[in-house]
Amino acid sequence: MAVQDIAPQAETHLLILPERHVDTFRDIGQFPAEEAKRMLEFVVSTATHAALEDYRVVVNVGPGAGQTVFHLHWHVLGGRMGGRAT
């Protein structure tokens, strides 16, 4: 699923969450290869649907990297960020 971030860091800031729970990207190996591929394709499809041509995809892995929600998710950020374009 894709949702708007409640504390956006860019003009467009979406979160992509898989239905199946794993704590972090470190656990991606728990998904069969075809399911992992579909998740990444969904990230691209969501960015396209949001009319983003240029964007960032970010995954924070672990508290030291800024992960605060321990359910695997991707951030899709597009448009102006911190006063500059992506």
N, C-alpha and C positions, 0 to 999 in steps of 0.2 A: 504494500500500500504506500501511497505518497500523501504527505500532509505538509502544510505550511509550518515552518519553524515558529515557535511562540516568541523567540527573541532573535529576529533576523539579523544577520551580519552582512547582508547584501540586499539589493533591490528585490531579487528573487532568491529565496532561501527555502528549499524544500528538503524534507527528510524522507528517505526511502527505507521502509522497514519490511523485512521478510515476515511472513506469518509464523514460520517456525522459529522458536526461540533458541538462540545461542547467545552467550554473554558478550562476545567480542569477535572481531575479525580473525583473531588467532584460531577460532574454532570453525572457520569456513570449511575445513576438511570434513566436517560432519555432514555436509550437504553432498549428495551425489553430484557428479560433474555436470550433468544436464540441468539440474536445479540451480547450481551456482551460475551457469551460463545464462539461464533465464532471468536470474536476479540482475545480472549486469546488463542484459538487454533491456530490462525494465527501467534501469537507471537512465539509459540512453533514450528510451521511448518517452520517459517522463520529462526529460530536458527538452526534447523535441516538441512535445505537447505544450510545454510552457513557453514555446517560441524562443528558446535559447539557442543561439548559434555558437557562442563562445561561453564557456562556463568552467567552473572547478568542481571536481568530485573529491570529497574529503572523508576519510574514515579516521576517527580518533581511536587509538588502540591503547587502552589502559589509562589509569588515572594520571600518570605522568605526562601523557599526551593530551590531556584534557577530556577524556571520556568520563561523563557523569551519568549517562544512562547506560545501564549494562544489559542492553538488547542490541544486537548488531544492527547498525543503520549507517546509511550513507548521507552525507550532506551534499546537495547540489546547489551551488551558488552562482548566480549570474547577475550581470548589471554592475552598478557601482558598488564598490566595497571600500569602506574607509576613505572615501573621497577620491577613489580612482577606479577606473573601469577594470574588469577582469581581463 
